[in-house]
Amino acid sequence: MGEISREELEEELEVYKYRLEDAMEAGNLAWWEMELPSGEVRFNDRKAKMLGYSPDKFDHYEDFTDLLHPDDHDKAMQAMRDHLEGDAERYEVEYRIKKKDGDYKWYRDVGSITEEDENGEYKKVTGIVIDIDERKKTEKREDFLHSLLRHDVGNKIQIVQGYLQLAEDFELPAELEEYLSEGKKAIETAQEIIEKIEMLRKVVSEEETHTVEICSTLESVISEYRDIFKKHDIGLKCQDEKIKVLGGPLLKEMFSNILENNIKHANCDKVQISTEERDEDVLIKVEDDGKGIPDDIKEDLFKRGFKKGESGGSGLGLYLVKEIAEIYGGNIEVKDSTMGGAKFIIYLKKA
């Protein structure tokens, strides 16, 4: 096979360039480069045209950042600083930017350092900009419809509960009292489903991960449940009060769900929570002295909608626990406890 000539190489590169441009246009994407430390920018014309401007309007990165929505400016600047200072593997941020007609449009930027000089100084950051405006509009509509549904259904549930309470003031046949009792259980399950679905939506959108002191988080959750379930003995043993894990705001919801599961469905009097620190992760063990969990259902316990018996609830609680643990890079398993009941072991990454 002969050596390729410079002319042939240039022709081949030109073909690839056109293919890349076609692919980016089809995907509604644009590329950009920023020289460091000058801040001068290069980009394909689509980046400017997406906003309705002429490409000659932009020479410096500040020409773009001056158009950012006031609520998004600091976030975008911090994302770039985090990448340049080594705190983030890449530059990645979603923001709104003003178009020529005055409206704001949503975009997502993803970039990384692509060139350094002989002294290791950064010379260039390269990235792509993605039009996510339609996705954001869809999310906004979904959020509105969900909040409307949650509000209206919640109001109707309160009305039904009111009528059920009024009915309890009358002397009723035993059979009818049983029907009312079942009705109240159904209402409680409906409320639980609404709350769990709202939490599932938060799990799907959760991106925030930071360092969390796990023992103080556990103590906060336990104190709430001690007030609600005063007959239960809920204890906490921390191997180290300052143990830190990688997590976020949903950790409290995760522990609330698993504690609620133990107290409501395990027929237990005592719940013991303990921590164990390992080289790369932290184990949080939640165990009880209740009836335990049969081996034949342990594998299905964390599946969405799984429930067993009359106290099974909505079937979403433990599914949520597993989903939250996984979005923070962890996991969960269930075993038998030496206390006589079940032992849930949650694995979280050590910070």
N, C-alpha and C positions, 0 to 999 in steps of 0.2 A: 504494500500500500504506500503510495507516494506521499511526500510531504505536502501539507496544505499551504497554499500561497496566502500572502497577506490579503490580497483582493478577495479570495474565497472566504477567508475568515471574516472579513468585514461584511461581506454579503450575508453570511450565516448569522452574524450578530445582529444585523439589521432585521432579519426575519424574526429572530427571537424577540427583538424589541417590539415589533409590530404585534406579535402574538401576546406579549405581556400587556401592551396597551389595550388590546381587544379584551383580554381577560379582566383587566382592572375596570374597564368601562362597563362590561357586563355585570361585574360585581359591585358597581357603584363605589369604587375605591379610587384613591389618589395617593401618590408617593411624595415624600418631602425629604430634604436634607438640611441640616443646620450646621454651619461651620462654627467651630469653637476656637478662641473665645469671642470672636467678632459678633456672632449671632446672625450672620448673613444666611439667607435661606435660598434654596433651589427647590423647585417642585414642578410637576407636570401641570399643564394649564387647567386640568380638570379640578384641581383643588380650589382655584380661584373661581372658576365658572360655577362650581357647586353652590357658591355663595352669591353668584350674580355679579361679581366684579371682574374687571379686566386684570389679567395677570400682572401688568406693570404697576398695579397698586401696592404690591408686596415685594419688599427687598430684604426686610429685617424681621426677625421673629416677633418683635413688638408690634409690627403692623397687623399681625394676627391676634396677639394677646390683647391688644387694645380693644378688640371687638368681642372679647369674651363676656358672657353674662356676669354681672357683678358677683352673683352667688357662686360662680364656678371658677373665678379667676385664681384665687389663692390655692384652691385644690389642684388646679392644673400646674401652677408654678411649683408647688410642693412635690408633685409627682415627678417632675423633671429633676428637681434637686435630689430627691431620694435616689434616683437612678445614677446620677452623676457622682454622688457621694458614696455609692456602693451599698446603700440600704435597700435597694430594690433591683431585682435581676433585670428588669426592663422598665421603660417608661410606658405607662398605660393609664389612660384616664378618659372618662366620659364627660362631655361639657356641652354647653350651649354657646353658639356664636352668632353674632348679628349679621344678617344678610343685607344686601344693598337696599331691599325694600323695607328694612326696619324690623322685620320679624326675626325671631331666634330659631335656630335649627340645631338639633342634637347630632353630635358626632362622637366617634370613639377614635382616639389616637393610640397607636402601638408603635414603639420604636426602641432602638438600642444603640449603644456606642459601636461604631463600625470602623473607626480608624484612630490610631494613636501614633505619635511621633517617636523618634528614637529614645526620648527621655521618659516615655510612658505617659506623656500628657495627652489628654483627649483632644482630637482634632475634628471629629465629625459624629453627629447623631443622625441616623437614618430611620425613617418609619413610614407607616401608611396611615391614612385617615379613612374612616369607614362611616358612611351615612347610616345612622341608626334612628333617624327621626320618626319613621313609620312605626318602628318597634316601640319607641317611647310613647307614641300616641296610643298604641294598642294597650300598653301597660296601664296608661292613665285611665283609659276607658274601663279596663278590667277592674282596676282599683275602685273606681266610682261605682260600678255595678255591684261589686262584691260588698262594699260598705253599705250601699242602699239595701241590698238583700239582707245583710246581717242586721241592719237597723229595723227593717220592717218585720222580719221573722221574729226578732227579739221582742218587739212590741206585742206581737200576736201571742207569743209564748207567755208573756206577763199577764195578758188578759185571760188566757186559759187557766193559768195558775190561780188567778183571782177567783174565777168561778169555782174551781175545785175546792179552794179554801172555804168559800161560802157554803158549798154543799156539805162540808164536814160539820157545819153547825146544826144540821138536821139529823133527826133519828132516822137512820136508813137501814134497810134489810142487810144482813151480813153479806149477801151476794153482791149487792150494789156497792157496799163499802170496799169489797175486794176489787170491783171494777175501777173505783176511784183510785185505789192504791196503785193499780197497774197503770192508770192514766198518768199519775204523778211520776212514776218511774219513766214512762215514755217521754214526758216533758223534760226530765232531768237529762236523759240520754240525748235528746235533741239539742239542749243547751251545750252539752259536752261536745257534740259533733261540731257545732258552730265554732266553739273555742278552739278545737283541735285543727279544724280546717284553716282558721286564721293563722295558727301557729305553723301549719304546713306551708302557707304562703310566705311566711317570714323565713322559713328554712330554705326555700327555693331561692330567695333573693339575698340570702346572707353572704356577705363578702368580707365583713370586718373580722379580722383575727388579730389578737394582741395577747400580751402576757396577763394571766389571771392568777391571783392567789387563791388556790382552790379551797383551802380550809375556811377562809372568811366567807367565800361564796356558799359553801355547804352550811355554815353556821347561820347565814342569813335565811336560807331556805328552811332549815330545820326550825328556826324560831317562829316562822309563820305557821308551820304545821303543828307545833306544840300548842299554840293558841287554839287551833281548830279541833285537834284530836287530843284533848286533855287526858283521856284515859290511857293513851298509849305512851310507852316509855321509848323515847327516841334519843339515842346516844350517838356521840361522835368522838372518835379517837384519831387524832392526826399524828402521823409519824414525825412530821415537822410542820409547825404552824406557818412557815414561810415557803412551803412547796409551791412552785409556780408551773403552770401549764400553758400551752397555746390554746386559746379559746376565744370567746366573745360573749355578747349579751344573751345568747340563747342557752348558755350553760345552766343558768338558773332555771329556765323552763325545763331543761332535760332532767335535772335532779328533782324538780317538783313533780314531774310526771311519773318518775320511777318511785318516788316516795309515796305518792298518791296511790299507785298501783299496789304497793305493799300493804298500806293501811286499809284500803277499801276492799281489796279482793283476796288477801291472803289469810284472813281470819286470824290475825296475829295480835299479840299484846305488846311485843317488844320489837324494835327495829334498831339495828346497830350499823353505823356507817364508819368505815375506817379507810385510811390511805396507806399506800405502800409506794415508796420511791425506788425506781430502778435506773439503770444507766441512761436509757433514752425515753422512757415513758413513766407515767404515774398511774397506779391502779387505784380506783375508788371502789370499795366493796360495800354493797348495800344488802344486808341479810336480815332475816326475820325468824321468829319462832312459830310461824303459821303452819298451814297445811301442806306447804311444798308444791312443787310442780311435777307432774308425771313425766317420765322420760320420753314418752311417745309424742308429747306436744312441745318439747323444748325447742326443737328446730323450727317450728311454725310460729313460735311466740312473738317474734318481731315482724311478722308479715303484716302487710296493711289489711285491716279489717278482720284480723283473726281474733276470735273471742270464744270463750267456752263457759257454759253455765249461765245462770241468771245474773251473776255479778260481773259478767264480761264487759260491761260498758259499751263504748263505741267501737272498740277494737282498733283505736288509733293511738292510744297512749304510748305503748311500748314501741310501736312503729316509729313514732316521733323521736323517742329516745335514741333509737338506732340511727335515724337520719341525722340528728344533730351531732351525735358522736362522730359520724363519718365525715361530715362537712368540716370538722376541725381536725381531721386526720386520725381519728381514733376508732374504737370498736367497742362492742359489748358482747358478753356471753352470760349464760345462766348455768349455775350448778346447784347442787344440794348444799345446804348450810349445816354446820355442826350444831346450830341452834335448833335444828329440827325442821326449818322451813326452806326457803329458797335463798340463794346468794347470787346477786347480779354483780358482775365485775365489769367496770367501765375502764377502758384503756384510753388515756389521753397523752399527747406528745408533751414531753418535758420541755419547758422553756429555758 
